[in-house]
């Protein structure tokens, strides 16, 4: 067995929280840090900015909406590192509150990236995560708020411990379909496409963690969702109450959980504390 360098990877890392997470990992992670971005120029500029700070990340292009792009990244990780030690799924989108785009289009595009593309990254990369690996899905308390604003019937479905990944996918598709047919409120959905997409990420994290326990328990991989808080980024504008550095704290904490840690696992974590939802 060749001895590989350890590797941590951050998606959507050319700016905002993703960039701050990549910077912290460069400082603290004992191995290589791969910064990924959809736009090659912006990604390389981010790498140069970190290099100017005396750090040495690597860059690889990744558009999470493109399955071939995810698979090219997987091939690179296999070849260079024999797999992956830390995965931080940070890439995501949000429409501004006053965006005039019709709600059904917002719903389709937001779920396509934040839920379905994140799920694709997990499907393609989880099998190459090494023993004692750490997986962090950046979610949001907006997801928990969306759950509270769902009908009791939907809340019960999302909270159900036996909900499968396929069931969850059907629920996410139904939300998009219901917005198209202008019946989403009647069907018990809230008015936040971003919230529903992040609810999907939080529930997906619980389901994937359960599967790791069933299939790879001896590997002691820990997978969690986290909420970085209301951070000043392009996504929320200057209304955020936290800096990107503060927003990066919990994702980095979860990415660097020590090898002998048994938890948290399958949880939603904010300010390094497990949230009940």
N, C-alpha and C positions, 0 to 999 in steps of 0.2 A: 504493500500500500504506500503510494507516494505521500509525503507529508505536505499538506497544503496550508497556505496562509489562511487565517480566519478572515471572513468577509461580512460586512454589514452593508445593506442596501436601503436607500431611501427613495421613494417615488415622489415626483412633483417637488424636487428639491432645489430648484433654481431660485426660489424666492420664498418669502414668508416663513411660516412655521417649518416647512420642509427644509429650507436652507439653514435655519437655526438648529434643527435636529442634526443635520449633516455636520455642521460645525462642531457641535457638542460631541458627537460620536468620533470625529477626527481627533478631538482632544483626549477622549476617554477610552475608546474601544481599542483593545489590543489586536489590531489587524488592519486590513484595508477597508476603506469606506468608499462605496460606489454611489456617487450622486447621479440621479437620473432626472431627465427632463424631456418633454415632448420636443421642444425646440432646441436643436443642437447648438446654435449660436448662444442662446441664453444660458444653456447648461454649461458650455465652455467658459462663458464670462463668469458664472458663479464659481466654477473651479478656480479660475484665475484670481478671483477675489479672496478665496480661502488660501490659495498659495501665497498671496501677498501678506497674509497673516501668519505665514510660516507653517501652514498645514498642507497635507498632501493627499487630497481625495483623488479618486479616479472618476472618469465620466463615462457613462453609457447612455445612448439614446433610449428612451422608452415612452411610447404613447400607449397608455393603458387601454384606450379605446380600440386598439389594433392588436388582434390576437397574434399576428405574425411578429409584431414588435416584441410582445411578451415572450414569444418562443425564441426569438433571436437572443434576447437577454438571458433566457434560461440556458441556451447552448453556450453562451459566453461564460456564465457562472460555473457550469459543469466542467468546461475545458480548463478554465483558469484556476478554479478553486475546488473542484470536485463536489460542488454544492453551495450551500448558503448557511450562514450562522445566524444572522439577524435580518429580518425583513420588516421595514416600517412602511406600511401602506398609507401614505399621506396625500397622494394626488386626489384632487376633487374639484368640483365647481359649485358656484352658487350664483344665482341671479340676484341683482340688486333689488331692493324692495320696490323701487319705482320703475322697474323695467317694464316696458309696454308689451313685451312678448306674451302672446296668449298663454294662459295657465297650462293648457294641455301640452303645449310645446315645451314649456319650462319643465313640466313633470317628466316628459319623455327624455329630454336631454339630461336633466339632473340625475335621474335614476340610471340612465345608460352609463354615465361615468361613475357616479358615486357608489352605486350598488353593483350593477352588472359587470362593469369593468374591474372593480375591486375584487369581485368574486372570481373573475377569470384569472387575475394575478394570483390569487390564493390557489386556485385549481392547478395552475401550471407550476407554481414555485413551491408550494407546501411539500410535494413529494421529494424535493431535493434539499429541504431543510435538514440539517444534520442533528444528531443527538445533542440535547441541551440547547437547541436552538430557541430563539425568541422571535415571536411574531406580534407586531403591534398594528392594529387597525385604528387610524385616527377617525374617531366618530365625533359625536357632539351631544351635549345635553339637550340640544334642539330635537334630537331623536326621542329622548325621554318625554319631552314636552308634547311631541307629536303623538306619542303613545297615550298620554293622558287625555288628549283631545280626540282620540278614536272612540268609536262606539264600544260598549261593553263587550259585544260579540267579537270585534276585532282585537280588543285588548286581551281577551281570553286566548284567542288564537296565537297572538305573538308571545304571550307569556307561557304557553303550553310547553312543558319540558320535552315532549315527544314530537314537537314540530320538526319536520325534516327539511333539508335544504331545498328539496323539490317543492314542498308546501310553501316555503318562504318565497321562492321564485314566483310561484303562482300568485301569491298575495301581492308581490311587487308589480307583476304584470297587470293584475286586476286594478290596482290604483291608477296606472297609466291609462288603461282602457276606460275606467270610470270617468277620468278627467276628460277624455276625448268625447265621451257620450254625455258630458255635463251632468253626471249623476253622482259625482264623488262624495258630495256632502250627504246626499240622501243615503248613500251606501255606508256612511259612518266614518268617512275619511276626514282628516283635518285639512286646512288650507295651506299647508306648507310642504312643497315638493322637497325642499332641502331636508326638512324634519323627517319626512317619510323615508328619504334615501338613507339618512343616518340611523334611523330606527332599524332599517334593513341591515346596515353594517353591524350594529350592536348585536342583533339577533343572530346574524350569520356567524359572528365571532363565538357566540355561545355554542352554536351547532358544530362548528369546526373544532372547537376545543373538546367537545364530547367525542367527536370522531377520533381525534388524536389519542384520547384516553382508551378508546376501544381498540384501535389498530396499532398504536405505537407507544403504549404506556411506558415501556422500558426506556424509551428515548428521552423521557422527561422534558419534552418541548412545552413551553408555556406560550399560550396565545391569548391576547386580551384586546379589548377595545378601550379607547380612552377619550376623554374630553379635554382638550387643551385650554378651554375657557374662552372668554370673549376677547380675542387678541386683535391688536391693531394690525390688520393686513389689508391687501388689496380687496380681499373678499368682503370684509365688514367695514372697511374704511376706518376713519379716525375715531369711530364710536367705541372701539375696543378699549377695555380698561386694563389690558395686560400687554406687555411687550412680547415680541416673538420669542425672546429668550425665556420668558416666564412660561409661555405656551409650550415650549419644547421640553420643559422639565419632566412632566409626567411620561410622555412618550419615550424619552431617553432613559428614565428610571426603569420603565418596563423592558426596554431593549437590553438593558445591562443587568437584569436580575441575575444574581450569582448562580453558578452551575448547580449548587445543592438546594436552590429554592424550590419549594413545592407549590407555590402560589404567589400572587393571584393567577388564576387560570380560568378563561371563559367568562371573565368579568368585564364590567364597565368601570373604569378607574378615573377619578378626577382628583387632582392635588395629591396624588399617591394614595388615595383612599378609595376602597371599593364602594361603588354606589349601589343602593337598592333601587330597582326600577320595575 
